[in-house]
Amino acid sequence: MIPKRAVLFSLLAALGGALPAHAELPVDEITVAKLAPAHPYRLYYTDVVLPHMADGKLTVIDGRTLKVEGILSTGLFAQTTLSPDRSEIYVVTTYYSKLNRGERIEEILVYDAKTMVLKEEIPYTARHAQALPYRGTLRTTADGRFIIVQNATPATSVSIVNRHTGKQVAEVQTPGCYVVYPAQTANRFATLCGDGTMLTVSLDNDGNPVSKKKSAKFFDPDGDALFVSAAQEGDTYHFVSFKGNAVSVNVAGETAVPGAFWSLGTAAEVKKGWRPGGYQPVALHQASGTLYVGMHPKGYEGSHKEAAKEIWVYDLAAKTRVSRSKTIPATGLVVSQGEAPRLFAFDTAIAGIAAFDGGRKLKPVRSAAGFGDTPTQLEVQ
């Protein structure tokens, strides 16, 4: 009997003589391309990549086609933001000398937003918040001179870094307060506090703190807490609460000034448990005063991270709802500005995005998924 191995070798030898020859493939050349010109629908999708957190990334997406335009590596528990003129991307991140242990090294990375080339690495003290990316854990002052970093050791503080010199100017202790809300018309920022107040920090021209003042208590952190993600409109931030109320807070002055609360739903809807949900549940188209909120039914204590099932649309000035639309499970919303707004809802579970023609009656345009692993923050150009 002939061994099976010998038969196999004989067959391969016979076939080898009959197989056609293939030309050698050319060597790949690595090049760097520029992004297409900026447009109002460019998206920046920040992914903490929970299954392998050392490999965080930011994906740049064309919101018109939902095609990927570029990807940046962002490291471990990175927080991201854009410069006010959208010319630079900032990333505060952590690296360990032995991947997941060893010396902890932190930096603020500065990328050119047109080429996605790394421009600068600014050394940073190892204390930035190692948390899910949220709008407000990394921001800039309105003029872009200073980068504002949320720290947590776990004690909370905020650091001010001069963008031009690359030096940390100051660290401001903010016990019990988290996420920064820069003013637009003044050199100051506010932060939301766990005792139901806001703390406002005013800065001098060099970025040093010159005053810290707390507002009066204006929300109940135990009975109806506020989502830290808010929609900015100049000096005013629009918040929604866990139980479905909304409030606007002006941070232009030395002390934050809240407005009156109003309900997002009717009494019957509140009884059915309709509540906001997700990581980034509110967005605002500023020119039209149109507010968008992601809502889920049958809400309960602890359901505030559940994905929205509908998007409720409001006339902000009148504080009245004008429409409601079904959506993909949405853990966050963002809307482009300009004359033809487009609303984007994102789903962390499938790293997906659904696009709607904006305005006050939403029209689904397209959707796509697979943009990463666990993205929790979306920004628009």
C-alpha positions, 0 to 999 in steps of 0.5 A: 500500500502506498502511504497517503502522504506519498500520494499527496506529494506526487499529486502536488508535484504533478500540479506544480508543473501545470500551475501558471507563473505569477509576476512578483507584486510591486512593493507598497509605497506608504504615503500621506494624503490630505483630507478633502476640504472641510465641510459642515458634515465632517464627524469625529468619532472617539472610541475608547475601545473597551475590549483592548483599551490601549488601542483607542482611536478617533475616526474621521467620517464624511457625514454626507456619505458615512465613509471613513476619511481617516483614523488617528491612534489615541492611546489609553483612555484618551479624551479628544477635542477640536480647536475653535477654528477646527484646524487642530485635533487635541488628544490627552492620553496615557501610555505605559512603558510596558503596555499595561503596566510600568511607567505612566506617561501622559501627553497632549497630542496635537494633530493637524486636522487637514493632514492628520499628521502629528504636529506636537507632543506636549508632556502632561502630568499623569492625572487626566481622567481615565474615563469614557470620552465625553464632550467636556473632559477636554476643551479649550478656551473660546480663543483657543489659547488654553487647553482645559483638561479634566483630571481625576486621581480620583480627586477632581481638578482641572489643568490649564495648558498654554497651547502656544508654549506647551506649558501647564499654567495652573491646576485648579482644585474642583472637589466634587465637580466634573466636566468643563463648560468654557464661556464664549465671551469671557476667559472662564469656565464652569464645572458641574458639581455633585451638590447641585451647583456649578463652580465657575473659575475665572482666568487672567490673560496668562491662564491663572485662576483669579476667582472661584465662585459657586452658584446656588443649588439649582438641581437635585443630584439625588432626585433628578440629576443632570446629564453632564453632556450639554448642548452649547449655545455661546455662553449658555449650556442646555442640560437635560435631566435623568427624569426628563426635564430641561434647564439652560445655564449661562456661564458668562459671569463670575457665577453661573446663572440657571434658568427655569426648568421645563418638562420634555414630556406631557404628564402622560408621557412622564407616567409612561417613563419617557426619559432621556438616555445615552452618553450624549443625549442632547443637541442644538441647531443654534440658528433655528433654536431647534433642540434634539433629545434622545428619549427612551420609554419605561425609564427607571432609576439607573436607566439613564445610559440606555439607548434612545428609541426616539428623537424628540424635537423642540422649539427651544424658545417656546419650550414646546415639542414640535415632532418626534421620530423613531431612531436606531438605538441612539446613545448620542446625538450631534447636529451640524450647523448652517442652512442645511443641518443634518442630525447624526445619532450614534449607537455605541453597541454597534459603533453605528451612525444614522443620519437624518436631514435636520430641521424640525421634522427628521427624515432618515438619510442613511446609516452605517455601522462598524466604525470601531468598538465602543465609541462614546463621543461624536463631534461635528465640524 
